[in-house]
Amino acid sequence: MGLAYTISPATVLDGVRMMFWAAYAVKEINTEEWIVDLLELVQTKDPGEKEFHQAVAEVASSLKPALERNPKYRQAKILERMVEPERVVMFRVPWMDDAGGVQVNRGFRVQMNSAIGPYKGGLRFHPSVNLGILKFLAFEQVFKNALTTLPLGGGKGGADFNPKGKSDAEVQRFCHSFMLELFRHIGPDTDVPAGDIGVGAREVGYMFGMYKKLVNNFTGVLTGKGATWGGSLIRPEAAGYGVIYFAAEILQTKGKTLDGCRCLVSGAGNVAQFAMEKLLHLGATPITFSDSSGYIFDEAGITADKLLFIKELKNMRRGRVSEYVERYPEAVFTPVDPTHDHNPLWAHKADCAFPCATQNEINAQDAHNLVQGKVQVVTEGANMPTELEGVHILQDNGVLFGPAKAANAGGVSVSGLEMTQNSMRLSWTRDEVDSRLKQIMKGIHQGCLDAAEAHGVAGNYVAGANIAGFIKVANAMLDQGVV
């Protein structure tokens, strides 16, 4: 009678690991094969984390010139170490709703890499939050923070809690409960979270209040604080402003400006609102915005007065974008149609496009529509809003493409400036912070160009951003040894 053997998933994973390390223990390494095997290893270890797989694939594929030029990075297995978080914290968050019922959510903090500074990255409160999404965001944050030239590591966190439809009292109770665990893992020299989707000034305030009470210390452990208690001017505007500053730098390389450009913008949150505001400052005209219910197309253009209405609608009343057409009936509201394989927002003719909503909102069909609509520049305001195939379509058709890890770095840049002000017990003026932000975005743009040119991929902002960020972190990791 024969014997039956079953092979556990853990045994398979151990075998994949051994094959991976054995294959690259030798000096000669085929970079393309190495990239394929690395992605296979990540997918085997982290099944189901598609956003994380996508982020790693995009970075790894663009690092080929740097890895071939610097064998030390491969030999020290720098990228293999970078795809592993230094620490992941997952915890329950119990809280009581207004009806007296007990609710339970799941909280996370992914501390990805601290080679160049304390972990830095936002907290996201949204039903879609899971470990895979936060790992993707934390991985992207490592490169983004490195590009700012500020001493900031990368991290990300949040919870599957939805603040929409909750009372202020419910949000406060949730935030206090969330911080009752998170406070053990953060600090001004360890990990400094900020806001993200679903986490604005209200949520940051509630969390900071509980942290201060728990540690009996008033310190800059969170950024995005109120301006009267340690926050920085321009912080709410920073991500949106930074996206537009980056786009202006891209256009300047072609002898063009944003003045007179018609622009597609997705999203209606903080980044989208202030991207539209800066577009107006620079003479451009935004003609779309959106939320999860659908999008608005305003042929006449979104003016400063209309933008004030949008801010009041989304920030004060937390309403839906469909209300815009009640005030401005010449505009058109198109509800989300889940049967569509594309987003019709990106099919309108325009000069520039700024995806500022969420990840993977531009697929291959959307990219083709942008090309057909004569869009010249796509600059990402959200984190990884364009699928990899869409990126390639845009680049292959000559569209100037600014990736999120570079273009979206304005928010974390001013968060870093907020940390500096907290440490110095100073408060800079609005103009001073805005000037520093503009210079940082200018420096990020130049850094991407220089890295791309130095590695034989001139003009490719995706490769330039990944290479520049990777080299800075990788060199720090080499200096610090195998830790």
C-alpha positions in Angstrom: 0.0 0.0 0.0 1.5 3.3 -1.1 2.0 6.3 1.2 0.2 9.6 0.4 2.0 12.9 1.1 0.5 16.4 1.3 2.7 19.4 0.8 1.7 22.4 2.9 1.7 26.0 1.6 4.5 26.8 4.0 6.7 24.0 2.6 6.1 25.4 -1.0 7.0 28.9 0.2 10.2 27.6 1.8 11.1 25.9 -1.4 10.5 29.1 -3.4 12.6 31.1 -1.0 15.5 28.6 -1.2 15.4 28.6 -5.0 15.4 32.4 -5.1 18.4 32.8 -2.8 20.3 29.9 -4.4 19.8 31.3 -7.8 21.3 34.7 -6.9 24.1 33.6 -4.5 26.4 33.7 -7.5 28.0 36.8 -8.8 26.5 36.9 -12.3 22.9 37.8 -12.1 20.5 38.1 -15.0 18.5 41.1 -14.0 15.3 40.3 -16.0 15.2 36.8 -14.6 15.8 38.2 -11.1 12.9 40.6 -11.5 10.5 37.8 -12.6 11.6 35.6 -9.7 11.3 38.4 -7.2 7.7 39.1 -8.3 6.9 35.4 -8.1 8.3 35.3 -4.6 6.2 38.3 -3.5 3.1 36.9 -5.0 3.7 33.5 -3.4 4.3 35.1 0.0 1.5 37.6 -0.2 -1.3 36.1 -2.2 -4.3 38.3 -2.9 -2.5 41.6 -2.2 -2.9 42.7 -5.9 -2.2 46.4 -5.2 1.0 45.6 -3.4 2.1 43.2 -6.3 1.4 46.0 -8.8 3.4 48.5 -6.9 6.4 46.1 -6.5 6.2 45.2 -10.2 6.2 48.8 -11.3 9.2 49.7 -9.2 11.2 46.5 -9.9 10.8 46.8 -13.7 12.0 50.4 -13.8 15.0 49.7 -11.6 16.7 47.5 -14.1 19.3 50.1 -15.3 20.3 51.0 -11.6 20.6 47.3 -10.6 22.7 46.4 -13.6 25.0 49.4 -13.0 25.3 48.7 -9.2 25.6 44.9 -8.6 26.1 45.7 -4.8 22.3 46.4 -4.6 21.5 42.9 -5.8 24.2 41.2 -3.9 23.0 42.8 -0.7 19.4 42.0 -1.6 18.3 45.5 -1.0 15.0 45.4 -2.9 14.2 42.0 -1.4 14.5 43.6 2.0 12.6 46.7 1.0 9.5 44.7 0.0 9.3 43.3 3.5 7.9 45.7 6.1 10.1 46.3 9.1 7.0 45.9 11.2 3.3 45.4 10.8 0.9 46.1 13.6 -2.8 44.9 13.4 -5.3 45.4 16.2 -9.0 45.5 17.0 -10.7 48.9 17.5 -13.9 48.5 19.6 -16.2 51.6 20.0 -19.7 52.4 20.9 -22.2 54.0 18.5 -24.8 56.6 19.4 -27.4 53.9 19.9 -25.3 52.3 22.6 -24.3 49.4 20.4 -20.7 48.0 20.3 -18.9 48.1 17.0 -15.6 46.5 16.1 -13.2 47.6 13.4 -9.7 46.5 12.5 -6.7 48.9 12.7 -3.3 48.7 11.1 0.1 50.4 11.0 2.6 49.2 8.4 6.1 50.5 9.2 7.9 49.8 6.0 11.3 51.4 6.0 13.2 53.7 8.4 16.6 53.7 6.7 16.6 57.5 6.2 14.3 58.7 9.0 11.3 57.9 11.2 8.3 56.3 9.5 6.1 58.8 7.9 2.8 58.3 6.1 -0.9 58.8 6.4 -3.8 57.0 8.2 -6.7 56.0 6.0 -10.2 55.4 7.3 -12.2 53.6 4.6 -14.2 50.3 4.3 -11.7 49.2 1.6 -8.7 49.3 3.9 -6.9 46.0 4.3 -3.3 44.9 4.8 -2.5 44.6 1.0 -3.6 48.1 0.2 -1.7 49.6 3.2 1.5 47.6 2.2 1.2 49.1 -1.3 0.8 52.6 0.1 3.6 52.2 2.6 5.9 50.8 -0.1 5.2 53.8 -2.4 5.6 56.1 0.6 9.2 55.0 1.0 10.2 56.2 -2.4 8.0 59.3 -2.3 9.5 60.4 1.0 13.1 59.8 -0.2 12.4 62.1 -3.2 11.5 65.0 -1.0 15.1 65.1 0.3 13.7 65.3 3.8 14.9 62.7 6.4 11.7 60.6 6.4 11.1 56.9 6.2 7.9 55.3 4.9 4.8 53.9 6.6 1.1 53.8 6.2 -1.9 52.8 8.4 -5.6 53.1 9.0 -8.7 51.2 9.6 -11.7 49.7 7.8 -13.9 52.3 9.5 -16.1 54.5 7.4 -16.5 58.0 8.9 -19.2 58.9 6.3 -22.6 59.0 7.9 -21.2 58.9 11.5 -21.9 61.6 14.0 -19.0 63.7 15.4 -19.4 61.8 18.7 -19.1 58.5 17.0 -16.0 59.6 15.0 -14.5 60.9 18.3 -15.1 57.6 20.1 -13.6 55.6 17.3 -10.5 57.8 17.0 -9.9 57.7 20.7 -10.2 53.9 20.7 -7.9 53.7 17.7 -5.2 55.8 19.4 -5.5 53.7 22.6 -3.5 51.0 20.7 -1.6 53.0 18.1 0.1 55.3 20.7 2.4 52.4 21.7 3.9 52.2 18.3 4.4 55.9 17.2 6.4 58.9 18.4 8.1 62.0 17.0 11.4 60.1 16.4 9.8 56.8 15.6 6.7 57.1 13.5 4.7 60.3 12.6 1.4 59.5 11.0 -0.7 62.1 9.1 -4.1 62.1 7.4 -5.3 60.4 4.3 -8.7 59.4 2.8 -11.3 59.7 5.6 -8.9 61.3 8.0 -8.9 65.1 8.0 -8.4 67.8 10.6 -11.3 66.5 12.8 -9.9 63.0 13.0 -6.3 64.2 13.5 -7.5 66.4 16.3 -9.3 63.6 18.2 -6.4 61.3 17.8 -3.9 63.9 18.9 -6.0 64.7 22.0 -6.0 61.1 23.1 -2.2 60.7 22.4 -1.4 63.8 24.5 -3.5 62.5 27.3 -1.9 59.0 27.3 1.7 60.1 27.1 1.4 63.4 29.1 3.5 65.1 26.4 2.7 67.8 23.8 4.8 66.7 20.9 4.6 66.6 17.1 3.6 63.0 16.8 0.9 63.7 14.1 1.0 66.1 11.2 -2.0 67.8 9.7 -2.8 69.4 13.1 -4.7 72.6 13.5 -2.7 75.8 12.8 -3.3 77.1 16.4 -1.9 73.9 18.0 1.2 72.9 16.1 0.0 72.6 12.5 1.6 74.2 9.5 0.0 76.7 7.2 -0.4 75.3 3.6 -0.6 71.7 5.0 -4.2 71.2 3.8 -3.4 72.6 0.4 0.1 71.0 0.0 -0.7 67.8 -1.8 -3.0 69.5 -4.3 -0.7 72.5 -4.8 2.3 70.1 -5.2 0.6 68.1 -8.0 0.1 71.3 -10.0 3.6 72.7 -9.3 5.0 69.4 -10.6 2.8 69.6 -13.8 4.0 73.1 -14.3 7.6 71.9 -14.2 6.9 69.2 -16.7 5.3 71.6 -19.1 8.1 74.0 -18.7 10.5 71.4 -20.2 8.4 71.8 -23.4 8.3 75.6 -23.2 4.7 75.6 -22.2 2.6 76.7 -19.1 -0.7 75.8 -17.6 -2.2 79.2 -18.5 -5.3 78.6 -20.7 -5.3 74.8 -20.3 -8.5 72.9 -19.8 -8.1 70.3 -17.1 -9.8 67.0 -16.1 -9.7 66.4 -12.3 -11.1 63.4 -10.5 -12.0 63.3 -6.9 -13.6 66.0 -4.7 -11.5 65.6 -1.5 -8.6 67.6 -0.2 -6.2 66.9 -3.1 -8.7 67.5 -5.8 -10.0 70.7 -4.2 -6.6 72.4 -3.9 -5.4 71.1 -7.2 -8.3 72.9 -8.8 -7.5 76.0 -6.6 -3.9 76.1 -7.8 -5.0 75.5 -11.4 -7.2 78.6 -11.2 -4.3 80.6 -9.7 -2.1 79.7 -12.7 -4.7 80.5 -15.3 -6.0 77.0 -16.1 -9.6 75.9 -16.1 -10.8 72.7 -14.3 -13.9 71.2 -16.0 -14.5 68.0 -14.0 -14.5 66.6 -10.5 -16.0 63.5 -8.9 -16.8 61.3 -5.9 -17.9 57.7 -5.5 -21.4 58.4 -6.8 -20.4 59.9 -10.1 -18.8 62.9 -11.8 -19.5 66.5 -12.8 -18.6 67.9 -16.2 -18.9 71.7 -16.4 -18.2 72.9 -19.9 -18.1 76.5 -18.8 -15.4 75.7 -16.3 -15.2 75.6 -12.5 -14.6 79.1 -11.3 -13.4 80.3 -7.9 -17.0 80.8 -6.7 -18.0 77.3 -7.9 -15.0 75.9 -6.1 -16.1 77.6 -2.9 -19.4 75.8 -3.2 -17.6 72.5 -3.8 -15.6 73.0 -0.6 -18.7 73.8 1.4 -20.5 70.8 -0.1 -17.8 68.3 0.7 -16.1 69.7 3.8 -19.0 71.1 5.7 -22.1 69.2 4.6 -20.3 66.0 3.3 -22.8 66.0 0.4 -22.6 64.3 -3.0 -21.3 65.9 -6.1 -24.8 65.6 -7.8 -25.9 68.6 -5.7 -23.6 70.7 -7.9 -26.0 70.6 -10.8 -28.8 71.9 -8.5 -26.8 75.1 -8.0 -25.3 75.2 -11.5 -27.8 73.5 -13.9 -25.6 74.1 -17.0 -23.3 71.4 -15.6 -23.9 67.6 -16.2 -23.8 64.9 -13.6 -23.1 61.4 -14.7 -23.7 58.7 -12.1 -21.3 55.7 -11.7 -22.3 52.8 -14.0 -20.7 49.6 -12.7 -21.2 47.9 -16.0 -18.8 50.3 -17.8 -15.3 49.1 -18.4 -14.0 52.6 -18.2 -14.6 56.0 -16.6 -16.3 58.4 -19.0 -14.7 61.3 -17.0 -11.5 60.7 -18.9 -13.1 60.7 -22.3 -13.6 64.5 -22.4 -11.3 66.5 -24.5 -8.8 68.5 -22.5 -5.1 69.6 -22.3 -4.2 68.1 -18.9 -5.5 65.4 -16.6 -5.1 65.1 -12.8 -6.4 61.8 -11.2 -6.9 62.7 -7.6 -9.4 60.2 -6.4 -8.0 56.7 -5.6 -5.8 53.9 -6.8 -6.3 52.3 -10.3 -9.0 54.7 -11.5 -7.4 54.9 -15.0 -7.3 51.6 -16.9 -6.1 50.9 -20.4 -9.3 52.1 -22.0 -9.3 55.3 -20.0 -5.7 55.8 -21.1 -6.7 55.4 -24.8 -9.5 57.9 -24.2 -7.1 60.4 -22.8 -4.8 60.0 -25.8 -7.8 60.5 -28.2 -8.9 63.5 -26.2 -5.5 65.2 -26.9 -4.4 65.3 -23.3 -0.7 66.4 -23.2 0.0 65.8 -19.5 -1.2 63.4 -16.9 0.0 64.1 -13.4 -1.1 61.8 -10.5 -2.6 63.3 -7.4 -3.8 60.1 -5.9 -1.6 57.1 -5.0 -1.1 54.9 -8.0 -4.3 55.9 -9.8 -3.1 54.6 -13.2 -2.9 50.9 -13.9 0.5 49.8 -15.3 -0.9 49.1 -18.7 -2.4 52.5 -18.8 0.9 54.1 -17.9 2.6 52.3 -20.8 -0.2 53.5 -23.2 0.2 57.1 -22.1 4.0 57.0 -22.4 4.0 55.2 -25.7 1.7 57.9 -27.1 3.9 60.8 -26.0 1.8 61.9 -23.1 4.0 63.5 -20.4 3.3 61.4 -17.3 4.1 62.5 -13.7 3.9 59.5 -11.3 2.3 59.8 -7.9 5.4 59.1 -5.9 6.9 62.3 -7.3 3.9 64.5 -8.1 2.0 63.7 -5.0 4.9 64.3 -2.6 3.7 67.8 -1.7 1.6 66.6 1.2 4.4 64.7 3.0 6.8 67.5 2.2 4.8 70.0 4.1 4.3 67.4 6.8 8.0 67.2 7.1 8.1 71.0 7.3 5.5 70.8 10.1 7.7 68.4 12.0 10.6 70.8 11.6 8.5 73.7 12.9 7.3 71.6 15.9 10.9 70.7 16.8 12.0 74.3 16.6 8.8 75.6 18.3 8.3 78.0 15.4 5.5 78.8 13.0 6.4 79.9 9.5 4.2 82.2 7.4 2.0 80.9 4.6 4.2 82.5 1.9 7.4 80.9 3.5 5.9 77.4 3.6 4.4 77.7 0.1 7.8 78.9 -1.2 9.6 75.9 0.4 6.9 73.6 -1.1 7.4 75.0 -4.6 11.2 74.6 -4.3 10.8 71.0 -3.0 8.6 70.1 -6.0 11.0 71.7 -8.3 13.8 69.7 -6.8 11.8 66.5 -7.0 11.1 67.1 -10.7 14.8 67.8 -11.4 15.9 64.8 -9.4 13.6 62.5 -11.5 15.0 64.0 -14.8 18.6 63.7 -13.7 18.2 60.1 -12.5 16.4 59.1 -15.7 19.0 60.7 -17.9 21.9 59.2 -15.9 20.5 55.7 -16.3 19.7 55.8 -20.0 15.9 56.4 -19.8 15.9 60.2 -20.3 12.4 61.8 -20.0 10.9 58.8 -18.2 9.5 60.3 -15.0 8.4 56.9 -13.7 11.8 55.3 -14.0 13.5 58.5 -12.8 11.4 58.7 -9.6 11.9 55.1 -8.8 15.6 55.1 -9.4 16.2 58.3 -7.5 14.2 57.2 -4.5 15.6 53.7 -4.5 19.3 54.8 -4.6 18.9 57.1 -1.7 17.2 54.5 0.5 19.5 51.7 -0.8 22.7 53.5 0.1 21.4 54.2 3.6 20.6 50.5 4.0 24.0 49.5 2.8 25.7 51.9 5.3 23.6 50.5 8.2 24.3 46.8 7.5 21.9 43.9 7.4 19.3 45.1 9.9 
